[in-house]
Amino acid sequence: MDNNDILIRLRYALEIKNKEMAEIFKLGGAEVTVPEVIQILTKSDDDYEDDYQIKCNNSMFDSFLNGFIIFKRGKQEPKPEQSTTPEPVSPKTANVNNLLLKKVKIALSLTTEDMLEIFELAGIRVSKGELGALLRKEGHKNYKECGDKFARNFLKGLAIKYRG
């Protein structure tokens, strides 16, 4: 599952309009226009080369998620000892699925129980320990990489919860 597919599913699950998507990108520090949002959200057809779709790279995806947090919760004033910009995502090492879970959890103010319920709605049973491992920082001894199946089921559960 690539970043474009995740954005398409997230947009569907939370009923985000194209104009709001462009605003969210801007809040995260990426300049994306509404026509470009449409190009990002266009599914590519593998049968032929499609120049119409814009590929969403990891830094662009991270900008969207950061903007989504600001869009949902408002701009947070940094504490004096805190840096003003979040540390950028390394394009090669970061697992975007883990990032998706963490940042959507923050943006929607979800508790651990809410997250477990969302997975349950999608038909998957996740323990608190497993969820904690998915939400840990990369490099932590209990960190677990989030696979595409988990991310897909999380987005499916979000759609059931927020659209159902």
N, C-alpha and C positions, 0 to 999 in steps of 0.2 A: 504494500500500500504506500503510495507516494504522498508527498505533502499536498498536492492538488486534490487528491482523492479525500484526504482527511478534511481539508477545507470545505469541499463539497458536502461531505457528510455532516460536518459541524454546522454549516450554514443551514442545511435542511433541518437538523435536529432542533436548533434553537430559533428557527424562522428569522434569520438575519437578512435584511434587504441589501441589495447591491450598494446603495448609497451608504448604508451603515458599515458595510464591509470596507469601503474606501476610507471612511472616517476612522475605523479601527486601525487600519494599516497606518494612517497618518499619525494617530495617537502613539503608535509604536515606533515611529520614526522612519517609516517607509512611504515614499510618495507614490501612491497608486491611484489612478483615476478610475471612475466607474466603468468606462469601456475596457480598461485593463483588468478590472475585477471580473468582468464577463469572460475575458480571454483566459483568466486563471481558472475560472469555474467551468470552462468548457472541457468536456471529457474528450480525450484524444482517442482516435481510432487507429489501432495498430496496423490495419490493412494498408494504409497509405500514410505518407509523410505529411504531417499537419503543422503548417507554419502558423496557424491561427492561435494555438494554445500557448500561453506563457507558462513556463515551468517555474514553480515556486521552490526556491532553494531553501536551505536550512535557516539562513540568516533572515530571509524574508518571512519565513514561517514563524520564527522566534519574534520578529517585530510584530506580526499579527497577534500572537498570543499575549505579548506585553501590552499591546494596544487594547486587546480584549479585556484584560484586567482593569485597565484605566477606564474603559468604556463602561464596564459594569459597576466598578467600585469607586471611581473617581481618582484623581491624581493624589498621590500620597506625598506629603512633605518629608524629605529625607531627614533622618536624625543627624546631628552634628558629626558623629563618628562614621557615618555611612557615606559611601560614594553615591553620586547622583545618577550614574548610569549603571544598569545591571550588566554583569559580566557577559560578554558576547558568547554565543554558542559556537563551539568549534565545528566546522562543517563536516568533518570526517568522523569524529568520535561520538558526538552526541546522539543519543537515541531519541528521535523525535516523538516516539510513542510515550516514553516516560515523561518527556517535557509536556506533551499534550495533557496527560493525566494530572500532573502537578499544577499546571497553570489554569486549566479549566476548573479544577477543584478550588483554587484561589479566587478566580473570577466569579464563580457562582456561589461562593461561600458555602461549599459543601462540607459536611462533616464526614468522618470515616463511615458512619452508619448510612449516610446518604449515598456514598460511593458504593458501598456493599449492596444497597438496595437497587442502584442503577444496574450493577452487574447481574443481580438476581432477576430484574425485569427482562434482561437479555437472555436469561436462561443459563447463566454461568454462576457457579458457587465459588466465591473467593473468601479465604479466611482473612482475618485482620492482619495476621503476620505476613501473608502474601502481599496484601495491599501495601503494608508498611514498607516491604522490600522494594516494591515498584516505585514508591514515592521517595525513596532515599536518594541521596546525592551519589552520583557516579564515583566509584572509588571506595565507597563505604564497604565494610566487610559483608554486610547483609544485603547489599544492592542487588537487585534482580532486573535484568533487561526485560522490557515490556514487548512482547511479540505483537505481530499484526492482528492475530486472532483476538487478543485481549483488547487492543485498541478498537477494533471493529465492533466488538461486543459492547464496549463502553459507549461508543457513539450510537449504537443501536438502542441501548438502554436509555440514553439521553433523549433520543427521539421519542421513545415510548413514554417517558416521564413528562416531557415538555410539550409534546404534540398530542399525546393520547388523551 
